[in-house]
């Protein structure tokens, strides 16, 4: 299953450069067990 991210954001002056983002996705299976998926990605704002 693909994970598609859309992050329409802007950085104000002085916020350019590399950034590391973390998104936590809560999960639950068909038997009710819970967990989390952590997705990290890097961005370079210019």
Secondary structure, 3 states (H helix, E strand, C coil): CCCCCCCCCCCCCCCCEEEEEEEEEEEECCCCCEEEEEEEEEEEEC
